[in-house]
Amino acid sequence: MRIISSCLSFLLVLSLLQDPLLVVSAAPVAEKVAAKSAKESDSRQSALHALNRLTFGPRPGDLERIQALGVDRWIEQQLYPERIDDGVLQTRLAAYPAMRLNPQELASRFPSRGVIRAAADGKVSIPRDPTTCAIYETQIAAYEEKRQSKVEKADTTTVVNTGAAVDSDSASMEAHEDRLYADLAVTSILLLPPDQRIAKLISMKPEQLQALRKRMLPQERAALFAGLSPEQMEVVVALQSPERLVEGEVLATRLMTDIYSERQLQAVMIDFWLNHFNVFARKGPNAAWYLAQYQRDVIAPRSMGRFEDLLVATAKSPAMLFYLDNFSSIGPHSKAAMMAAMRAERFGGKNAEKAKDRGLNENYAREVMELHTLGVDGGYSQRDVTEVAKVLTGWMIDEPRQGGGYKFEERRHESGKKTVLGKEIKDDGEKEGMKVLHMLATSPATAHFLSKKLAIRFVSDDPPQTLVDRMAKAYLKSDGDVREVLRTMFHSPEFWAPDADRAKIKTPLEFVVSAVRATGGDVQHVAPLVLALNRLGMPLYGCQTPNGYAWTAQAWVNSADLVNRINFAMALTANRMGTVMDFTALLHSSTTDVADKEVALERSLMGRDASPQTREAVLNQLVGNGDNARPVAVATEASLAVPKAAGGKELGNARGGGQSLEPDTALPPPTDKQAATLAGMLIGSPDFQRR
């Protein structure tokens, strides 16, 4: 603006010297130029605000592209994700072919611990396919070894060493020979072409495979994967652990979707609903297999549609049925309960104890009202919880170890009339549950509860009641159409209000994904990003309690969390998080001046200038201590202006694991270490952590 004003002043002086009549038209010209500049600034600000709220954060070039397209037109595009080409993401997801299998195929090819136990006990037949057979046999051998170890440990008695004849030299020689044999085996396998390498691995005995894995060095593991197709990589990992494979690919595909999908609003909504309808990854031996279907087939296709359709789909999903135990709920007066009681009375003993465990489970009934629909203040009572639990008896999982889906089992259902929220539910089997879910989905209390939760995610931690009321009205008018509720919110004055700008603090997931997107990083190994989320306190599917993770700043801002975020940022820009940075593209120039680089990175990473405090902290740290400076904590609780968390954060104990198809190969360091340090400190700053 100063440059424009100076130029206009110069033109005015020239006009006075040449023709006084021109002075009359100079003022309107200046006003038009100033108005155009202000309009462009507003357009950029609107586009940046939309990107920070409707996506996981802008990538290089997104801001300019949306400005050219128009914010309103771009929002309308995002509301219809099925019309957006997502070829880049699909290319990335091709690395995880197991996630394209239907549940039955996934359960068969990559067996869970439950299937392996059943196969070991002769209750499940081993597939004849050589590759799948090798996976089963290897896992059965590992299971048997573990079971035998427990038996031996239980039978172990203290043995006093009496100096019995032990030829230590002979034992040492045998161990040395075993190591030589294993080393030769490793070398011979690594020299084989990919197809022969896989054939050799699946032909080995389980104990040979185990010895091979123990002997391999990191660089040898990398060589083992070299040249393999994604399907072949899956075989190598599954020989070691099918669970690690399935869980790793579930987490990897979710993160890659968040980072690379062009359908960003849908990706954000998938994340929102996965948190709203939370399930826990470590609930049981089949949980990872349920999750694969849950995020792909249940949540994703319905994330922008009618809420009632999504509610019914989650209620019938094996992931939810198992997580909240509704699959085990039996009507107290059902045929199944009566038969169990008769057997217990006749045979006694263990059967009597089992009969005690058979009965009504209210877990899902409570959460479907408190957390999924009405909200804690939605007007339901404990009696309603019990009645809903009776309504939903008989909702089961068909052949859970074989990847089966939902089924209704009449003999487990509690017959008779029920009363839910003051309304009579006639005895009608499975249809009773559908009537209750419809009642919950169409309730005004549900409309307000969901609208407020969406407004908290997209607008502010304490959204205006006028906005929530308007969104709830749109929900009820559209029969619970999520797209219409979102459209109402995005076109509301509250969404675009100045005090809403940068009013939200990123959750750990939003922070990690937005950092990768902002840098335009090429994710080559996703496991470090998965592990980073664990360290930041938000492991994917790691919240044990059904309320999911919090969307508000209070749960995420404290000293330890902020230090971890800065450490992540510095590791990311140093190419130590499995992601490669291109700082030449981010800088848009070949400048060597530190201050110029810092300003260029501000605009590239955040789309705007950093605060004077952040800029001073970044430059002082780098200039004062050189390229290898240890970064100061530029992000503080005070700078984010939110109180400390008061024990409200829900942490899961999900194991890191991550995408397990990746060898331990280090990425080359960034070519511009100075730019890497500057970028890391900017990403760790309070400016970047706000959206």
Beta strands, then each sheet from edge to edge (+ up, - down):
strand 1: 395-397
strand 2: 406-408
strand 3: 418-420
strand 4: 423-425
strand 5: 522-523
strand 6: 579-580
sheet 1: 1+ 2-
sheet 2: 3+ 4-
sheet 3: 5+ 6-
end
